[in-house]
Amino acid sequence: MSMQISEEVRGVVEELKGRGYRMTPQRILLTKMILETVERHPSLKDLHDHAQSILPGVGVSTIYNTIMMLEKLGVIRVFYLDGKLYIDRARPHVNIVCRDSNRIKDLDGESIKDVVKAVEARGVKISNPLILIIGDCGEGFRTQAA
């Protein structure tokens, strides 16, 4: 099985090997798929559906275990919404859940820092700053302020 591997995927695979994980061709391919799609916030079901075209017969549990392995490494993080598991980038940002288009969009910038600061000022020790804002985005949604 021949595949193009980005430097990011290669680095993650090497880090996992260094931590004692056995990196089978299947696990490497799933890691590549997850890292290439993380920006779209795919659900576990989305990833499983996509994986079937690459690795027919791969089980949901195999994909789930790969996701958990990558989260433990700090490469991605997961969140649950409406009973579904989604993957996300590991760096702090705000996720806008657009109910009208069934999409999740990122709002980057300084916005999360003020919220984190306000919560920490109240004595909360934040380990995984994850903010979900749920609403109807409409067609005019912009990730940057006008």
C-alpha positions in Angstrom: 0.0 0.0 0.0 1.6 3.2 -1.2 0.5 6.6 0.2 1.7 10.1 0.4 2.3 11.2 4.0 2.6 14.9 5.0 5.3 16.0 7.4 2.6 16.5 10.1 1.4 12.9 9.7 5.0 11.6 9.6 5.8 13.6 12.8 2.7 12.3 14.6 3.4 8.7 13.6 7.0 9.0 14.8 5.8 10.4 18.1 3.3 7.6 18.6 6.0 5.0 17.8 8.2 6.7 20.4 5.5 6.3 22.9 5.3 2.6 22.2 2.2 2.4 19.9 2.4 -0.2 17.2 1.8 1.8 14.0 0.2 -0.7 11.5 -0.4 0.5 7.9 -4.2 0.7 8.9 -3.5 2.9 11.9 -1.2 5.1 9.8 -3.8 5.5 7.1 -6.5 6.3 9.7 -4.2 8.9 11.4 -3.6 10.5 8.0 -7.4 10.6 7.2 -8.2 12.1 10.6 -5.5 14.8 10.4 -6.6 15.7 6.8 -10.2 16.1 7.8 -10.0 17.7 11.3 -10.6 21.2 10.0 -14.1 20.1 8.9 -15.0 18.8 12.4 -16.1 15.3 11.2 -18.2 13.1 13.4 -17.2 9.5 14.2 -19.8 8.4 11.7 -18.4 10.8 9.0 -15.0 9.3 9.6 -16.3 5.7 9.5 -18.2 6.4 6.2 -15.0 8.0 4.7 -12.8 5.2 5.9 -15.0 2.6 4.2 -13.9 3.9 0.8 -10.2 3.6 1.8 -10.3 0.6 4.1 -13.4 -1.5 3.5 -14.5 -3.4 6.6 -12.7 -1.2 9.1 -14.7 -1.1 12.3 -16.0 1.9 14.2 -14.1 0.8 17.3 -10.8 0.9 15.3 -11.5 4.5 14.2 -12.6 5.4 17.8 -9.5 3.9 19.3 -7.3 5.9 16.8 -9.1 9.1 17.6 -8.6 8.5 21.4 -4.9 7.7 20.8 -4.5 11.0 18.9 -6.4 13.0 21.5 -4.2 11.5 24.3 -1.2 12.7 22.3 -2.7 16.2 22.1 -2.9 16.3 18.4 -6.7 16.6 18.2 -9.5 16.9 20.8 -13.0 15.5 20.8 -16.3 16.9 21.8 -19.8 15.5 22.0 -22.8 17.3 20.6 -26.3 15.8 20.3 -24.9 12.4 21.4 -22.3 12.3 18.5 -18.5 12.4 18.9 -16.8 15.1 16.8 -13.1 15.8 16.3 -11.5 19.2 16.4 -8.1 20.9 16.3 -6.3 20.9 19.6 -5.6 24.6 19.8 -8.1 26.9 21.7 -10.7 28.6 19.6 -14.5 29.0 19.5 -16.7 26.6 17.5 -19.8 28.0 16.0 -22.4 25.3 15.5 -24.7 26.4 12.6 -28.0 24.5 13.1 -29.4 25.8 9.8 -26.6 24.4 7.7 -25.5 21.5 10.0 -21.9 22.7 9.9 -19.4 23.7 12.5 -17.1 26.7 11.8 -14.2 28.0 13.7 -13.8 31.5 15.1 -10.2 32.2 15.7 -8.5 35.1 17.3 -8.5 36.7 20.7 -12.1 35.8 21.5 -11.4 32.8 23.6 -8.7 34.4 25.7 -11.1 36.8 27.4 -13.5 34.0 28.3 -10.8 31.8 29.6 -9.4 34.7 31.7 -12.9 35.4 33.2 -13.5 31.8 34.1 -10.0 31.3 35.6 -10.6 34.5 37.7 -13.5 32.6 39.3 -11.2 29.9 40.4 -11.8 27.3 37.7 -8.7 25.4 36.5 -9.2 25.0 32.8 -7.7 21.9 31.2 -9.4 21.9 27.8 -10.9 25.2 26.8 -13.7 24.3 24.4 -16.4 26.8 23.6 -19.4 25.8 21.5 -21.8 28.5 20.3 -25.0 27.1 18.8 -27.2 29.1 16.5 -28.5 29.8 13.0 -25.7 31.3 10.9 -27.5 32.1 7.7 -25.7 32.7 4.4 -23.8 35.8 5.6 -21.7 34.1 8.3 -18.1 35.4 8.4 -15.3 34.0 10.5 -13.8 37.5 10.6 -15.6 40.6 12.0 -16.7 43.2 9.4 
